[in-house]
Amino acid sequence: MIVGILKELKNNENRVALTPAGTQKLTSRGNNVLIEQDAGEGSGFANEEYEKSGATITNKSQIFKTSALILKIKEPLPEEYAIFKPGQMLFTFFHFASNKALTEAMINASVTCIAYETVETEDKRVPLLAPMSIVAGKMASIAAANYLSKTYGGKGVLSSPVGTAQPAHFLILGGGNAGKASAEVALGMGADVTLIEKSEKVIESIKKRFPKASFAVSTPENISAYLKESDAVIGTIHLPGSRPPKIVTRKMIRTMEKGSVLVDVAIDQGGCFETSRPTTHSDPVYIEEGIVHYCVSNMPGAFPRSSTLALTSATLPYVLELAQKGEKAFRNKELLKGLNIYQGKVTNRKVAEAHNLDYTKAESLLQQQP
């Protein structure tokens, strides 16, 4: 199979979808790998490293024209919508539930869309989302601590205690991969941490890992009460394939002390704060209701080397399977979960519900294939 690797266009997105080591594994199995000029540069991988691994350095047009499988990191941008060919497989983060225009564009182009974020194991793990959730979670606490600085409009509270000055109070919403990573870093900085999670079972398991943190069950009343006391709030709510609920309302945010910070890790899927809107690494924050909002929609792009190595080690087994088997790879139930759009039909129920579109079960379409 011809596999194409594109250079990312999103603001300050320096990750790349395949490392030279991954390229070598693909080419050693008889696949042809085309990589766009300088696609790996932002992650520290030179063109020459890919060439030594057996790849051909080329341009975007040639990749779109000849590749059966295209690998990316982030969703296609509007200037790329019309370039795809019907039946072409695209494996990337899509986050369709927060972007109806992208969803409709991929439907109209009849692209086979496999979303990293909805590939799911039998025990409900999301192995391709997990490493980036951990990076974003760790970053979230760092960003919160930074933007609490008066320099950026924050209230001027240091995360760590100093003399008689108390540490900043961090409120973390959600106890998944990102939430736990946020708690780890915030506690490491010396912050006072409260984690709110809807599952009491999850809370019990996290308590053993973070004995110095406080915990509460997620209810509107608990969120509202803890919000008022918090200097920084980190939202990590995730529902695979769906928009997260807006568990923090504008009314709640108005009760917070001015200069507090909100970090919305869930912004890729639409965000979990009512006042959230996507920002970029070049313009990461805005102030609304007197609160500093950090809502960068590709947070791990700020640490591309670490993020690329972590992500591509997770995606490579699936990439190899797609490259060797083509659409027969969807017999793998984990990859089948990742199939969001196929033959111009939405094959992920939650994406269809998010945009009031018709849903088609993927199996019924795949059974029609020879």
N, C-alpha and C positions, 0 to 999 in steps of 0.2 A: 504494500500500500504506500501511496505517497502521503507523507505527513508534513503539514505546514505549520511553522511557528511564527506568529506575528509579533511585531514590536508594538507595545501598548501605546495608545494615544491619550488615555485619560490623564488628567492633570497630575504631574509628579508621580506617575505610576512607573516604577523602575524595575518591577519584578519581571521575570520571563517564565514562560510555561514549561520549559524543558532545559535541563542543564546539559553540558557536554557529556557527562557520564551517562545520562539518560539517552542522549542521542546515540551514543556508541551501542547501547543495548538494543535500540531500535534497528540501527543499520546492520548490526551483527546478525539479525534475524531476517535480513533480506528486504527491509523496508527502505524506501528513499525518504530522506529528511531534507526539507527545504526550510531555511531559516532566513527571515528578513534581516537585511543589513543592520548591524549594531543592536539587534533585539536583546542581546544579553549584556550589553555594555553597562547598563545601570546596576546590574547585579554583580558586576565584576568579571563577566565572562566575555573574552574577546572573540571576534570572528574566527581568528586562527584556531582557537580551541575547538570550535564546532567543526571546522574543516578537518582537523586532525581526527575527530570522532566520526568522520564520514559524511557530514552534512554538506549541502550546497548552499552557499550564500547567494541570495537573490533578492528580488523586489516584491513588494506587496501584490502587485498585479499578477505576477507569475504564480505566486502562492494561491491566490483565489482561483486562478484559472485551472490549475492542475491538481490541487490537493483533494484527496477524498476525505481526509480527516484534518481539521484545523484545531490547533491548541492555542488558547489564550489564557490570560489571568482574569481580566475583567470583561464585562458585557460589551458587545459591539456598540459603538457610538453612531449617531445618525448618519455621519458621512460614510459609514461602512455598510449600512443596511442594504443598499441596492447591489452590492458587489458579490454577494453569495450566490451560489448555484443551487438549484433544487436538488435535494438528496444529499448535499454536502453535510458531513457530520462536524459539529462544532462543540468542543468540550471546554467549558469555562465556568466561571461564576456568572450566573445570569440575574438572580434575584428578581424574577419576573413579576412577583406579586406587587412590587412597588413601581412598576414601569409598564403601563399599558401600551405605550407607543412602541416600545421594544418588542413586546409580546406580539402585537399585531404585525409588525415588520417581519418577524421571524416566521409567523404563520403564512404571510403572503409570499415569502421567499421559499417556502417549503423546505427550510433548513431542519436537519435532524439535530435538535438541541439537547445536549446532555449537560445537566447542571451539576457542578461540583457539590453545591450545597444540599442537594437532595439525594445524592448517592447515600444509601443507608443499609446498614447490616441487619441481620435478622434480630439482633438484640437491641436495635434502635440507635446504635451509634452512627454518627455522621463523620466518617474517617477523613474526608477531604476538607470539611469545614473546620474540624477540630483544631488542626495546627494554626490556622489563621485566627480562630477565635482566641486561642491562647496568646498569640502575638498581640492582637487587638486589646485583649483584657489587660495584659501587662502594660501596654502603651497607655491605656485609659487612666490608670492611676498616676502614671508619670505626667500625662497631659493635665490631669486635674490639679496635681501639685503645682505644676508650672503656671497654669492660668489663675490660680488663687493669688498669684503675685499682683500687687497693686499696679505694677507696670502695664498689665494687660486688662485692667478693669476689675480685678478680683479684690477680695476684702483684705488681702495682705496677711493671711494666716499661713504660717509654715506648717507643713505636714507633721513634722517632728516636734516633740516638746522641747522647750528651751527655758531653763530656770523655772520661774513660776508660771510661764505661758503654757497653756494646755495645747496638745496637738490638735490638728484639724480633725473634724469628724467626717468620715467617709461613709456614705450610705450606698451599698451595692445591691442592685435589684436583679435577682436571678442567680441561681447556684450551679449553672452549667460550666462548661470549660472556660468561657470568658469571665464569668463571675468569680470563679475560684482563682483564676490568674490575677484578676484585679485585687482580690483580697490578699493574695500572697505578697504582691508588691507594696500595697498600701500598708500592710502590717510591717513589712520590712523597712519602710520609711519611718515607722514609729507613729503612724496615724491611729486614731481611735476608729475602729471599723464595726459597722453593723451590716449584716447581710440578710436581706429579705428574700424568702423563697416560698413558693406555694406548697411544695411537697415536704411534709414533716419527715419523711424517710430520708430525703436528700439532706435536710438540715442535720439530722442525727449523724449521717456519714461525714459531713463537712466539719462538724464540731470537733471530731477527733483530730482532724488535720489542722484546724485553726483554734486552739483552745483560748487564745486571747481575744477572739472576736465575739461580738454579740449577735444573736439571731432572733428573727421573728418570722411568723407565718405571713405570707402575702395576703393582705386584705386592704381595701381602700382606706379603712380607718388607721391601720398600722402605717401604711405608706404616708398618709397625710401627717400623722403625728411625728414620725421620724424625720420627715422632710424639713419640717420647721427648724429642727435642731442641727441640720447638716450643713457643712461647709461645701462639700462636694458630693454629687450624686452621680453614680455610674449605672446606666441602664444597659443590661445585657440580655434582655428578653428575646428568646428565639423560638419560633414555631416553624419547623421545616416546610418550606414552600409557601408559607402564609405570611401576611402582614402581622407583625406583633400588635397586641392591644396597646392602646394609649393609656397605660396604667397611671401615668402622672399627668393630670389635667392642668390647664392654664390657671384655673382657680387655686389649685394646690401650690403651683409655682409662685403665685402672688404672695403666699404666706412666708416664703423664704426670705432670709436676710439678703439685702442687696450686696452684690459682689460675690455671691456664691457661684459655684460652677456646676454645670450639667455636662456630662459626656455621654453621648448616645451611641453606644457600640452597635445598636440594632438599626442604625440609619440606612444601611444597605437594603434592608427589607421594608423600610418605611418609617422606622423609628418608634420608640416607645414613650416619648414625651410629646404632648400636644403642641408644644412650641418648636419642635425640631424641624429643620430643613437642611438638606445636604450642603456641606461646605467642602472646600478643597485644601490640600496641603499649602497652597500658596496664599489662601485666605481662609484660615481654619476656624475662626470664631466670629460670633456676633453677640450683641447684648440685646436681650428682649426681656421685658418685665424686670429690668435691673439685674438680670442673671446672665452670666457669661455662658454661652452655648458652644461646645466643641462637637461638631457633627460631621467629621470628615468621613466620606463614604468609601475610602480605600486606605484605612489606617495602616495596614501592614506594608503598604508601598513605601513608607518612610524608612523601613529597615529591609531593603530588598534582598540583600545577600542572605540574611538569616531566613527571611520569609520564603524565598525561592527554594533554598535547600530543604526547608521543612515541608513545603507544599509538594514539591516535585517527587520527593521520596514517597509521599502518600499516593500521588496520582499515577506514578509510573506503572504499577501492576495493571491498572485499568486501561491505560494508554496502550500497553503492549497487547492486551486482550482485544481491544478495538482494532488495532492495526493488523492483528493476525486473523481475526474472525469477521470483521466488518459488522453487519447488523446481526449476525448470529451470536455476537457477544452479549446481546440482550437476553440470552438464555440465563445469563448470570443475573440473579434477582437483585443484586446490589446495583448493578448498572441499569437494570430496568427501572428501579426507583428513580434514577437520575434522569431518565428520559422524560422531558417536559413537553416537547413539541415534536411531532412526527407526521410526515406526509400532510402538512398543513393543518393538523389537528392538535388541540391541546390535550396532552396525555397525563397531565398532573391535575388531579381534582382541585387542589387548593389554589392553583394558579387560575383555573377556570372560574372558581368561585370568586376570587379577588376581583376579576374584571367582568363578571357576568357573561362568560363565554361558554360555549358548548364544551362538554367534556367527553372524550372518547377513550375507552380503556385501551391501553397500548397493546395488550395481548391480542385483541381482536384485529388490529391492523397488521401485527407481525405474523399472525396465522395466515394472512392472505399472501405472504411472500413465498416464492418457490423455495 
